[in-house]
Amino acid sequence: MVILVIGGAGYIGSHTARALRRAGHDVIIFDNLSTGYESLASGFELVRGDILDPEALARVLPRAEAIMHFAAHAYVGESVTNPRKYFHNNVEGGLTLLNAALGAGVKQIIFSSTCAVYGEPARIPIEENIPRQPVNPYGVSKLFFEQALEAYDRAYDFRYASLRYFNAAGADDSGEIGELHEPETHLIPLALRAAAGLGQELHVFGADYPTPDGTCIRDYIHVNDLASAHVRALEHLAAGKGSIAVNVGTGFGASVQEVVSAVEKVTSKKVPRKVVPRRPGDPPALVANPAKAQLLLRWKAERDLENIVSTAWNFMEKRCEAKVR
């Protein structure tokens, strides 16, 4: 199939583009490069454009048979201070994409959703049938698009797979692509930078949570496992099966302290760190129940925390070597 990967020059989109190519599909990357990198789209056709531009979408959509949508703003804190930016891109842009797809007759989409649609869940591990009650504008914007997909499916037979990510991390085994964010807010690359002496000491936001070691627990999933879930979701829709919304995680949680220990083991370096006050709205634990994805998509995460950290470290080392050259 020909897949239009919206936001394919970003972190998860670029890994998924490669997974699609390995599975035999043709990929067109559509990205405005506002947060993506041309280097991450290397080797693919790259169409520069914005999901808020219906004319740009109309030029490329007729060539596609299905869409993967990764082009969302995704900083929780920023969404609180600048919700206008998030509703403009994630909601208005999402609707522009859906309507352009309808106009072009493309009616299959895999959507990059998030566990943030659940808010602060009452039960862990999180199942898909619990109430969706997001607590920040980022989560609200993702939930809106999920609900738009549900309405378009009922009205227009526009089939979708909403993949609710947990904490994507790691890098491709080649070390050619990996996590590039500016600013970087994710724990694993920040811990690796601190260990390598490339950034400030790691800030641990609270060590007094009701968890075994007092630090927050999250479900970290390797980006290539996440990419493979997208390929399985595409196969699900291509086989004529119904729309789905599933958690994409490992089902296992790791605390901040356990991540730091994994970084120290992989790098053989200490991670300088300082405990600082909690961030508002950080729940003690967020862990997926991925049983539904395993059942419907025949998919399961295969990589553990050490593999996540080691591939991220390999990517960072290769980037540092390239800069030295």
VEXPAPA-281715 format. One record per residue: residue in three letters; z, y, x of N, C-alpha, C in turn. Coordinates in steps of 0.1 Angstrom, whole numbers, padded with zeros to 4 digits, always signed. Layout:
N
ALAZYXZYXZYX;...
// end
This chain:
325
MET+0000-0012+0008+0000+0000+0000+0000+0012+0009;VAL-0004+0024+0003-0003+0037+0009+0009+0044+0004;ILE+0018+0047+0013+0031+0053+0009+0032+0067+0014;LEU+0035+0076+0005+0037+0090+0009+0052+0092+0012;VAL+0056+0094+0024+0070+0095+0028+0073+0110+0029;ILE+0080+0115+0019+0084+0129+0018+0096+0131+0027;GLY+0095+0140+0037+0107+0141+0046+0107+0130+0057;GLY+0095+0125+0060+0094+0114+0070+0095+0118+0084;ALA+0097+0131+0087+0099+0136+0101+0114+0138+0103;GLY+0122+0133+0094+0137+0134+0095+0143+0121+0100;TYR+0156+0120+0100+0163+0108+0106+0160+0095+0099;ILE+0163+0094+0086+0161+0082+0079+0147+0080+0075;GLY+0140+0090+0072+0126+0089+0069+0117+0084+0080;SER+0120+0088+0092+0112+0084+0104+0114+0069+0107;HIS+0127+0064+0105+0129+0050+0107+0123+0042+0096;THR+0123+0047+0084+0117+0040+0073+0102+0039+0074;ALA+0095+0050+0079+0081+0050+0082+0077+0039+0091;ARG+0085+0036+0101+0082+0025+0111+0084+0012+0104;ALA+0094+0011+0096+0097-0002+0089+0085-0005+0079;LEU+0080+0005+0073+0069+0003+0064+0057-0001+0071;ARG+0054+0005+0083+0043+0001+0091+0044-0014+0096;ARG+0056-0017+0100+0058-0031+0104+0056-0041+0093;ALA+0058-0037+0080+0056-0045+0069+0041-0045+0064;GLY+0033-0038+0071+0019-0038+0068+0014-0027+0059;HIS+0022-0017+0056+0018-0006+0048+0012+0006+0056;ASP+0004+0014+0049-0001+0027+0055+0009+0038+0051;VAL+0011+0047+0060+0021+0057+0058+0015+0071+0060;ILE+0017+0080+0051+0014+0094+0052+0028+0102+0052;ILE+0031+0109+0062+0043+0117+0062+0040+0131+0058;PHE+0048+0136+0048+0047+0149+0043+0061+0156+0046;ASP+0061+0167+0054+0073+0173+0058+0071+0188+0061;ASN+0080+0196+0058+0079+0210+0061+0085+0214+0075;LEU+0091+0204+0081+0097+0205+0095+0108+0215+0095;SER+0114+0218+0084+0125+0228+0084+0138+0221+0091;THR+0139+0208+0089+0150+0201+0096+0145+0189+0103;GLY+0132+0185+0100+0126+0174+0107+0120+0178+0120;TYR+0115+0168+0128+0110+0170+0141+0096+0163+0142;GLU+0086+0171+0147+0073+0165+0148+0073+0153+0157;SER+0082+0152+0167+0083+0141+0176+0087+0128+0168;LEU+0095+0129+0157+0099+0118+0150+0088+0112+0141;ALA+0077+0120+0139+0065+0116+0131+0054+0112+0140;SER+0057+0111+0153+0046+0107+0163+0040+0094+0159;GLY+0027+0093+0160+0020+0081+0157+0016+0079+0142;PHE+0020+0089+0134+0017+0088+0119+0009+0101+0115;GLU+0001+0100+0105-0005+0111+0099+0006+0120+0094;LEU+0006+0133+0098+0017+0142+0094+0010+0154+0086;VAL+0013+0155+0073+0008+0166+0065+0020+0176+0064;ARG+0018+0188+0069+0029+0198+0068+0028+0205+0054;GLY+0039+0204+0047+0040+0209+0033+0054+0209+0028;ASP+0056+0215+0016+0069+0217+0011+0069+0211-0003;ILE+0080+0204-0007+0080+0198-0021+0081+0209-0032;LEU+0084+0221-0028+0083+0232-0038+0069+0237-0040;ASP+0059+0232-0033+0046+0237-0033+0037+0226-0041;PRO+0035+0228-0054+0027+0218-0061+0013+0216-0057;GLU+0007+0227-0051-0007+0226-0047-0008+0217-0034;ALA+0002+0219-0025+0002+0211-0013+0004+0196-0017;LEU+0013+0193-0026+0015+0180-0031+0003+0174-0038;ALA-0004+0182-0046-0016+0178-0053-0027+0174-0044;ARG-0027+0179-0032-0038+0176-0022-0036+0162-0016;VAL-0023+0158-0015-0021+0145-0008-0017+0134-0017;LEU-0011+0137-0029-0006+0126-0038-0017+0116-0042;PRO-0029+0121-0045-0040+0111-0050-0043+0100-0040;ARG-0039+0102-0028-0041+0091-0018-0030+0081-0018;ALA-0019+0084-0024-0008+0075-0023-0007+0066-0035;GLU+0000+0054-0033+0003+0045-0044+0018+0045-0048;ALA+0026+0050-0039+0041+0051-0041+0046+0062-0032;ILE+0058+0067-0036+0065+0078-0029+0078+0073-0024;MET+0082+0078-0012+0096+0077-0008+0101+0091-0005;HIS+0112+0095-0011+0116+0109-0011+0129+0110-0003;PHE+0128+0117+0008+0139+0119+0017+0142+0134+0019;ALA+0134+0143+0012+0134+0157+0016+0145+0165+0009;ALA+0158+0162+0011+0169+0169+0005+0177+0176+0016;HIS+0183+0187+0013+0193+0193+0021+0206+0184+0019;ALA+0213+0182+0030+0224+0172+0029+0237+0175+0036;TYR+0240+0188+0037+0253+0191+0043+0263+0194+0032;VAL+0273+0186+0030+0282+0188+0019+0289+0202+0019;GLY+0294+0205+0031+0301+0218+0032+0292+0230+0029;GLU+0280+0230+0034+0271+0240+0032+0267+0241+0017;SER+0267+0230+0010+0264+0230-0004+0274+0237-0012;VAL+0287+0237-0007+0298+0245-0014+0296+0260-0012;THR+0292+0264+0000+0291+0278+0003+0278+0284-0001;ASN+0268+0275-0002+0254+0280-0006+0248+0271-0016;PRO+0253+0270-0028+0248+0260-0037+0233+0264-0042;ARG+0230+0277-0041+0217+0281-0045+0206+0273-0037;LYS+0208+0272-0024+0199+0265-0015+0197+0251-0019;TYR+0208+0244-0023+0208+0230-0027+0201+0228-0040;PHE+0204+0236-0050+0197+0234-0063+0183+0238-0062;HIS+0179+0248-0054+0165+0252-0052+0157+0240-0047;ASN+0162+0235-0036+0154+0224-0029+0156+0211-0036;ASN+0168+0206-0038+0171+0193-0042+0167+0191-0057;VAL+0169+0201-0065+0167+0200-0079+0153+0205-0083;GLU+0150+0218-0080+0137+0224-0083+0126+0217-0075;GLY+0128+0214-0062+0118+0207-0054+0116+0193-0059;GLY+0127+0186-0063+0126+0173-0068+0117+0172-0081;LEU+0120+0182-0090+0112+0182-0102+0097+0186-0100;THR+0095+0195-0090+0081+0198-0086+0074+0185-0081;LEU+0081+0177-0073+0075+0165-0068+0072+0155-0080;LEU+0082+0153-0088+0080+0144-0100+0068+0148-0108;ASN+0067+0161-0111+0056+0165-0120+0043+0164-0113;ALA+0042+0167-0100+0030+0166-0093+0026+0151-0092;ALA+0036+0142-0090+0033+0128-0090+0027+0123-0103;LEU+0033+0128-0114+0028+0124-0127+0014+0129-0129;GLY+0011+0141-0125-0003+0146-0126-0013+0138-0118;ALA-0008+0132-0107-0017+0125-0098-0017+0110-0102;GLY-0009+0106-0112-0009+0092-0116-0001+0083-0107;VAL+0008+0089-0099+0016+0080-0090+0030+0079-0097;LYS+0033+0067-0100+0045+0065-0109+0055+0055-0103;GLN+0056+0054-0090+0066+0046-0083+0073+0055-0072;ILE+0086+0055-0073+0093+0063-0063+0106+0056-0058;ILE+0108+0057-0045+0121+0052-0040+0129+0065-0035;PHE+0140+0067-0041+0148+0080-0039+0160+0078-0030;SER+0161+0087-0020+0172+0087-0011+0184+0094-0018;SER+0192+0085-0025+0204+0091-0032+0216+0089-0023;THR+0228+0090-0028+0240+0090-0020+0252+0085-0028;CYS+0262+0080-0020+0275+0077-0026+0282+0089-0031;ALA+0278+0101-0027+0284+0114-0032+0283+0115-0047;VAL+0274+0108-0053+0272+0109-0068+0285+0104-0075;TYR+0293+0095-0068+0305+0090-0074+0317+0099-0073;GLY+0316+0109-0064+0328+0118-0062+0339+0111-0055;GLU+0351+0111-0061+0363+0104-0055+0366+0092-0064;PRO+0360+0081-0061+0361+0069-0069+0375+0064-0071;ALA+0378+0058-0083+0391+0053-0086+0393+0039-0079;ARG+0382+0032-0077+0382+0018-0072+0374+0017-0059;ILE+0379+0009-0049+0372+0006-0037+0373-0009-0036;PRO+0362-0016-0033+0348-0011-0030+0342-0005-0042;ILE+0332+0004-0040+0326+0011-0051+0314+0002-0057;GLU+0315+0001-0070+0304-0006-0078+0296+0004-0085;GLU+0283+0001-0088+0274+0011-0094+0277+0015-0108;ASN+0286+0007-0115+0289+0010-0129+0300+0019-0131;ILE+0307+0024-0120+0318+0033-0122+0312+0047-0126;PRO+0320+0056-0132+0315+0069-0136+0309+0077-0124;ARG+0298+0084-0126+0293+0093-0115+0299+0107-0118;GLN+0308+0111-0109+0315+0124-0111+0315+0131-0097;PRO+0304+0136-0093+0304+0143-0080+0313+0155-0079;VAL+0318+0158-0067+0328+0168-0066+0323+0180-0057;ASN+0310+0180-0054+0304+0191-0046+0289+0193-0051;PRO+0284+0205-0048+0270+0207-0053+0260+0198-0047;TYR+0262+0193-0035+0252+0183-0029+0252+0171-0038;GLY+0263+0165-0041+0264+0153-0050+0258+0156-0064;VAL+0261+0168-0069+0256+0172-0082+0241+0172-0082;SER+0235+0178-0071+0220+0179-0070+0214+0165-0070;LYS+0220+0156-0063+0215+0142-0062+0216+0135-0076;LEU+0228+0137-0083+0229+0131-0096+0219+0137-0106;PHE+0217+0150-0105+0207+0155-0114+0193+0148-0112;PHE+0189+0146-0100+0176+0140-0098+0176+0125-0102;GLU+0188+0118-0100+0189+0105-0106+0187+0105-0121;GLN+0193+0115-0128+0192+0115-0142+0178+0119-0147;ALA+0171+0128-0138+0157+0131-0141+0148+0118-0140;LEU+0151+0110-0130+0143+0098-0129+0145+0089-0141;GLU+0158+0088-0145+0161+0079-0157+0153+0084-0169;ALA+0152+0097-0171+0145+0103-0183+0130+0101-0181;TYR+0125+0103-0169+0110+0101-0167+0106+0086-0169;ASP+0115+0077-0165+0113+0063-0167+0112+0060-0182;ARG+0121+0065-0189+0121+0062-0204+0108+0069-0211;ALA+0105+0081-0207+0094+0088-0213+0080+0084-0208;TYR+0079+0082-0195+0066+0081-0189+0064+0068-0182;ASP+0073+0059-0182+0072+0046-0175+0071+0049-0160;PHE+0078+0059-0155+0079+0063-0141+0090+0055-0134;ARG+0086+0044-0127+0096+0035-0122+0102+0040-0109;TYR+0115+0037-0107+0122+0043-0095+0132+0032-0090;ALA+0135+0035-0077+0147+0028-0071+0155+0039-0065;SER+0167+0041-0070+0177+0051-0064+0186+0043-0055;LEU+0185+0046-0042+0193+0039-0032+0205+0048-0028;ARG+0217+0044-0032+0228+0053-0029+0234+0049-0016;TYR+0231+0057-0006+0235+0055+0008+0250+0057+0010;PHE+0255+0049+0019+0268+0052+0025+0266+0059+0038;ASN+0272+0056+0049+0271+0064+0061+0261+0059+0070;ALA+0249+0064+0070+0238+0060+0079+0241+0064+0093;ALA+0239+0055+0103+0242+0058+0117+0233+0049+0125;GLY+0234+0051+0139+0226+0043+0148+0212+0048+0150;ALA+0204+0041+0158+0191+0045+0162+0182+0033+0163;ASP+0169+0035+0164+0160+0024+0166+0162+0018+0180;ASP+0160+0005+0180+0162-0003+0193+0154+0002+0204;SER+0143+0008+0202+0134+0013+0212+0140+0025+0219;GLY+0149+0032+0212+0155+0045+0218+0146+0056+0217;GLU+0134+0054+0210+0124+0065+0209+0128+0075+0198;ILE+0134+0070+0187+0138+0079+0176+0153+0076+0173;GLY+0160+0086+0167+0174+0084+0164+0179+0097+0156;GLU+0192+0099+0157+0198+0109+0149+0197+0123+0156;LEU+0190+0132+0149+0188+0146+0154+0191+0155+0143;HIS+0203+0161+0143+0207+0171+0133+0211+0184+0140;GLU+0209+0195+0134+0214+0208+0140+0218+0217+0128;PRO+0231+0218+0126+0242+0213+0135+0244+0198+0132;GLU+0250+0192+0142+0254+0178+0140+0268+0177+0135;THR+0270+0170+0124+0283+0169+0117+0288+0155+0116;HIS+0280+0145+0120+0283+0131+0118+0292+0125+0130;LEU+0301+0117+0126+0311+0112+0135+0306+0105+0147;ILE+0297+0096+0146+0293+0088+0158+0286+0096+0168;PRO+0275+0104+0165+0269+0112+0175+0279+0122+0181;LEU+0288+0128+0173+0298+0137+0179+0308+0130+0188;ALA+0312+0118+0185+0321+0110+0194+0313+0107+0207;LEU+0300+0103+0206+0293+0100+0218+0291+0112+0227;ARG+0288+0124+0220+0287+0136+0228+0300+0139+0236;ALA+0311+0138+0229+0324+0140+0235+0326+0131+0246;ALA+0323+0118+0245+0325+0108+0255+0316+0112+0268;ALA+0304+0117+0265+0295+0120+0276+0298+0134+0282;GLY+0307+0141+0277+0310+0154+0282+0299+0165+0278;LEU+0292+0162+0267+0281+0171+0263+0285+0180+0252;GLY+0297+0179+0247+0301+0188+0236+0316+0190+0237;GLN+0321+0196+0227+0336+0198+0226+0343+0185+0223;GLU+0356+0185+0224+0364+0173+0221+0362+0170+0206;LEU+0363+0158+0203+0361+0153+0189+0372+0158+0180;HIS+0369+0164+0169+0380+0167+0159+0381+0156+0149;VAL+0393+0151+0148+0397+0141+0138+0403+0148+0127;PHE+0397+0148+0115+0402+0155+0104+0412+0148+0096;GLY+0424+0148+0101+0436+0142+0094+0439+0128+0100;ALA+0451+0125+0102+0456+0112+0107+0467+0107+0098;ASP+0468+0113+0086+0480+0109+0078+0475+0104+0064;TYR+0463+0098+0064+0458+0092+0052+0465+0078+0049;PRO+0465+0074+0036+0471+0061+0033+0462+0049+0037;THR+0459+0049+0050+0450+0038+0055+0458+0031+0067;PRO+0454+0020+0072+0462+0013+0082+0465+0021+0094;ASP+0455+0030+0099+0458+0038+0111+0459+0053+0108;GLY+0459+0056+0095+0460+0070+0091+0448+0078+0091;THR+0436+0073+0095+0424+0080+0095+0414+0075+0084;CYS+0405+0083+0080+0396+0080+0070+0387+0068+0073;ILE+0385+0060+0062+0376+0048+0063+0363+0051+0056;ARG+0352+0047+0063+0339+0048+0058+0331+0036+0060;ASP+0320+0034+0052+0311+0023+0054+0299+0027+0062;TYR+0298+0023+0074+0287+0027+0083+0276+0017+0083;ILE+0264+0021+0080+0252+0012+0079+0242+0017+0089;HIS+0236+0007+0096+0226+0010+0106+0214+0015+0099;VAL+0208+0025+0105+0196+0032+0099+0184+0022+0097;ASN+0183+0012+0106+0172+0002+0104+0175-0007+0093;ASP+0188-0010+0090+0191-0018+0078+0188-0010+0066;LEU+0191+0003+0066+0188+0012+0055+0173+0012+0053;ALA+0165+0013+0064+0151+0013+0063+0145+0001+0056;SER+0151-0011+0060+0146-0023+0054+0149-0024+0040;ALA+0160-0018+0035+0163-0017+0021+0152-0010+0013;HIS+0147+0001+0019+0136+0008+0013+0123-0001+0011;VAL+0121-0008+0022+0109-0017+0021+0111-0028+0010;ARG+0123-0033+0009+0126-0043-0002+0125-0036-0016;ALA+0129-0024-0017+0129-0016-0030+0114-0014-0034;LEU+0106-0011-0024+0092-0009-0027+0085-0022-0032;GLU+0089-0033-0025+0084-0046-0030+0088-0049-0044;HIS+0101-0046-0047+0106-0048-0060+0098-0040-0071;LEU+0095-0028-0068+0087-0020-0078+0072-0025-0078;ALA+0067-0028-0066+0053-0032-0066+0051-0045-0073;ALA+0061-0053-0075+0060-0066-0082+0061-0064-0097;GLY+0062-0051-0101+0063-0048-0116+0077-0049-0122;LYS+0087-0050-0114+0100-0051-0119+0106-0037-0123;GLY+0117-0037-0130+0122-0025-0136+0129-0016-0126;SER+0132-0004-0130+0139+0006-0122+0153+0002-0119;ILE+0158+0006-0108+0172+0002-0103+0179+0013-0096;ALA+0192+0012-0096+0200+0021-0088+0211+0012-0081;VAL+0211+0012-0068+0219+0003-0060+0226+0010-0049;ASN+0238+0005-0045+0245+0009-0033+0238+0003-0021;VAL+0237+0010-0010+0232+0005+0002+0242+0007+0013;GLY+0250-0003+0015+0261-0002+0025+0263-0017+0030;THR+0274-0018+0038+0277-0031+0044+0287-0039+0036;GLY+0296-0031+0029+0307-0037+0022+0319-0038+0031;PHE+0318-0032+0043+0330-0032+0052+0332-0018+0056;GLY+0345-0014+0057+0349-0001+0062+0354+0000+0076;ALA+0352+0011+0083+0357+0013+0096+0364+0027+0096;SER+0376+0027+0102+0383+0040+0102+0377+0049+0114;VAL+0381+0061+0114+0377+0070+0124+0382+0065+0138;GLN+0394+0060+0138+0400+0054+0150+0392+0042+0155;GLU+0388+0034+0146+0380+0022+0149+0366+0026+0155;VAL+0360+0036+0149+0348+0041+0155+0350+0047+0169;VAL+0360+0054+0171+0363+0060+0184+0365+0048+0194;SER+0372+0038+0190+0374+0026+0199+0361+0019+0202;ALA+0352+0018+0192+0339+0012+0195+0331+0021+0204;VAL+0331+0034+0203+0324+0043+0212+0330+0041+0226;GLU+0343+0040+0228+0349+0039+0241+0345+0025+0247;LYS+0344+0015+0239+0340+0002+0244+0325+0002+0249;VAL+0316+0008+0241+0302+0008+0244+0299+0016+0256;THR+0305+0028+0257+0302+0038+0268+0311+0036+0280;SER+0322+0029+0279+0332+0027+0290+0337+0041+0294;LYS+0338+0050+0284+0343+0064+0286+0353+0067+0275;LYS+0363+0075+0279+0373+0080+0269+0366+0090+0260;VAL+0371+0091+0248+0366+0101+0239+0377+0111+0237;PRO+0376+0123+0244+0386+0134+0242+0386+0138+0227;ARG+0398+0139+0222+0399+0142+0207+0412+0149+0204;LYS+0411+0156+0193+0423+0163+0188+0423+0161+0173;VAL+0435+0159+0168+0437+0158+0153+0439+0172+0148;VAL+0431+0175+0138+0431+0188+0131+0434+0185+0116;PRO+0436+0196+0108+0439+0194+0094+0428+0187+0087;ARG+0432+0180+0076+0422+0173+0067+0412+0183+0062;ARG+0400+0178+0059+0390+0186+0052+0392+0185+0037;PRO+0391+0195+0030+0393+0194+0015+0383+0184+0009;GLY+0387+0176+0000+0378+0167-0007+0375+0154+0000;ASP+0380+0152+0012+0377+0139+0019+0386+0128+0014;PRO+0380+0118+0007+0388+0107+0002+0392+0098+0013;PRO+0403+0091+0011+0408+0082+0022+0398+0071+0026;ALA+0391+0066+0016+0382+0055+0019+0370+0055+0010;LEU+0358+0052+0015+0345+0051+0008+0338+0038+0013;VAL+0338+0028+0005+0332+0015+0010+0324+0010-0002;ALA+0312+0005+0001+0303+0000-0009+0306-0014-0013;ASN+0303-0017-0026+0301-0031-0029+0286-0033-0030;PRO+0279-0039-0021+0265-0040-0020+0259-0052-0027;ALA+0267-0059-0036+0263-0072-0042+0250-0070-0050;LYS+0249-0058-0057+0237-0057-0066+0224-0056-0058;ALA+0225-0049-0047+0213-0048-0038+0210-0062-0032;GLN+0220-0069-0029+0218-0083-0024+0211-0092-0034;LEU+0215-0090-0047+0210-0098-0057+0196-0094-0061;LEU+0194-0081-0063+0181-0077-0069+0170-0075-0058;LEU+0174-0071-0046+0164-0069-0035+0164-0080-0025;ARG+0173-0089-0026+0174-0100-0015+0176-0093-0002;TRP+0184-0083-0001+0187-0075+0011+0201-0076+0015;LYS+0204-0076+0028+0218-0075+0032+0218-0068+0046;ALA+0227-0059+0048+0229-0053+0061+0232-0064+0072;GLU+0226-0063+0083+0227-0073+0094+0234-0068+0106;ARG+0235-0055+0108+0241-0050+0121+0255-0045+0119;ASP+0263-0047+0130+0277-0044+0129+0279-0030+0136;LEU+0292-0026+0136+0295-0012+0141+0292-0011+0156;GLU+0294-0022+0164+0291-0021+0178+0276-0019+0180;ASN+0268-0026+0172+0253-0024+0174+0249-0010+0170;ILE+0255-0005+0159+0253+0009+0155+0255+0019+0167;VAL+0267+0017+0173+0271+0026+0183+0263+0025+0196;SER+0259+0012+0199+0252+0010+0212+0237+0015+0210;THR+0231+0014+0199+0218+0019+0197+0218+0034+0197;ALA+0228+0040+0191+0229+0055+0191+0231+0060+0206;TRP+0239+0053+0213+0242+0056+0227+0229+0055+0236;ASN+0221+0044+0233+0209+0042+0240+0199+0054+0238;PHE+0198+0058+0225+0190+0070+0221+0195+0082+0228;MET+0208+0085+0229+0213+0097+0235+0210+0097+0250;GLU+0212+0085+0256+0209+0084+0271+0194+0087+0274;LYS+0185+0081+0266+0171+0083+0268+0167+0098+0267;ARG+0173+0105+0257+0170+0119+0255+0175+0127+0267;CYS+0187+0123+0272+0192+0131+0284+0184+0128+0296;GLU+0179+0116+0298+0170+0113+0309+0157+0121+0308;ALA+0152+0122+0296+0139+0129+0294+0141+0144+0297;LYS+0152+0150+0293+0155+0164+0296+0156+0166+0311;VAL+0162+0157+0318+0164+0158+0333+0150+0158+0340;ARG+0141+0149+0335+0127+0149+0340+0120+0162+0337;
// end
